[in-house]
Amino acid sequence: MARIGNRKNDEIRDIKITRNYTRYAEGSVLIEMGETKVICTASIEDKVPPFLRNSGTGWINAEYSMLPRSTHQRKIRESSRGKIDGRTQEIQRLIGRAIRSVVSLDKIGERTIWVDCDVIQADGGTRTASITGAFVAVADAIHKLYKSKAIKEMPIRNFVSAISVGIVNKTHMLDLCYEEDSSAQVDMNVIMTDSGEFVEVQGTGEERPFSRDDLNELLKLGEIGNQVLIKEQRKALGEIADEILGVD
Ligand code: UDP
């Protein structure tokens, strides 16, 4: 059965990363993965949470939100309900962990980098697009700190990106759109570095448990997708792509 948009099973959607998308944040990106669109900003704050005070170490925190009309049906703003739902909590923690996994926090001094991912249009894979876009925004923000001599060395050890994979109608496929995601028997988010190592794998066989062979196949697709994404991140960072990695 042909995929929506006639994509091959190992093909990601058209991707576009626009840097410096908004004016005020130190790093700001619009990432588009097909019809999924997320604005990711990285903001530097010159203080850390209480548990890190006087430690010389910094922190990276992430927040995630979907605009009310980013989805088919209007979604009530969490701020007007007064509480953050479980899905949002899970996603923002995932984004924070992914970005922290590639940054040496002791090299950013006592600063917090706030990552804000705001989904303006959702068509599946919003958490993975958030991670891929957030990395570029954070790289820009950290690069600015470095250029202003606020930090002595680049603290970024690796690129990090993320993509969804899944099993839909018994077929393993890469980068599910909403329609595919909602009929998937297995879905998985694969977060990887440019060295081909895994940062996190979130997989659920809610509709049907999956085998080791399925897992291997899905991880292979995840690898293919992340390799393409990291190339796109490099392309978006242009002349600073080689400068953002630290020496060790
Ligand atoms: N979605 C939605 N409303 C919601 C949550 C999700 O319309 O409250 C849609 C949206 O297109 C999203 C997709 O369902 O991208 C898959 O959601 P999931 O929770 O799996 O997260 P995602 O794939 O976006 O990371």
Boltz pocket constraint, residues with backbone or C-beta under 6 A from the ligand:
constraints:
  - pocket:
      binder: B
      contacts: [[A, 71], [A, 72], [A, 75], [A, 87], [A, 122], [A, 123], [A, 124], [A, 125], [A, 126], [A, 127], [A, 128], [A, 164], [A, 178], [A, 181]]
      max_distance: 6.0
